[in-house]
Amino acid sequence: MLRVNTSRVEETQALAAGLARLAQAGDMIVLCGDLGAGKTAFTQGFGRAMGVTQPITSPTFTLANQYAGDLIINHLDVYRLAHIDEVRDLALPEIVDDQSVTLIEWGDAIAGALPGGYLEVHLSLGQDLDDRQVSFRLVGNDWQDRAEALANLCAGEDT
């Protein structure tokens, strides 16, 4: 597991922007962490780096938003799903395709229903208001070819 600390929202977004440079069509990124830990802010930094110009907001009530950028970005929030069976209603296999990148807030709650491998990004609250501890975990093989570049990103090296 790779870890990095940020001390401002802008640093968390810059970290996400660095991750966006590593992302490829078909990737899935699972964002997890406590309420208010920065999952949407992370997605905003990721989306801006991917060329999204419209505001990126939490899809808590709509469950899914889609943004056009260098790639299509699917932004899902499964916080409100009460049962794993509701995941089928999201039609994840149809959403997660080789033309888009999918970020799923609270995705750890539905990990067993996710198709294929993914990158898990866990955001934890730090000691000060804007401090975050961000950890990355590769699940499956989908991100293995970028493990070294991800380690470099966490070490603050240019990717």
Summary of the structure (lengths in Angstrom):
residues: 159
radius of gyration: 14.4
end to end distance: 18.4
largest distance: 41.6
contacts: 496
relative contact order: 0.25
helix: 34%
strand: 28%
